[in-house]
């Protein structure tokens, strides 16, 4: 009976949150995003401290799980903490400005080399950490998911390459703001020259 009440309560909360998001009720949006941010941060800290992480691989109640321990679990903890920061920032900004944040301030913040460079570096590092979680736990971590070693290694290599490129672009944006634009323009000019 207790489990049924908990399940019904969760369904009610999720339904209320979905309705609040759909109808853009500010209080619900703020509570949901801040709640997710806090939950993600708490789970991340727990993974860092216990060096254990159980990651569901789908959103169903009976989903398969990945089992991580040691460094792999700590990487998941860092990823959860990284995910909590933009969620919390969005919740606070929505609380402060509602559905209409000051567009000029947001545009200036995003267009600055410091913010966009740091954001790109963070995203790149996140991809690399995710890629490493594909190979560090070994075969035992993926018993339920049925992922073969080749699939995991391929996923790890792909994630690490993408993450490395994004992080490198972030460093270039941070240290030499106009360099990426010049490289893009030179690449487009080179392609157009080849086509002629």
Buried (B, 14 or more C-beta within 10 A) or exposed (E): EEEEEEEEEEEEEEEBBEEBEEEEBEEBBBBBBBBBBBEBBEBBBBBBEEBBBEBEBEEEEEEBBBBBBEEBBBBBBBBBBBBBEEBBEBBBBBBEEEEEEEEEEEEEEEEEBEBBBBBBBBBBBBBBBBBBBBBBBEEEBBEEBEBEEEEBEEBBEEBBEBBBEBBEBBBBBBEEBEEBEEEEEEEEEEEEEEEE
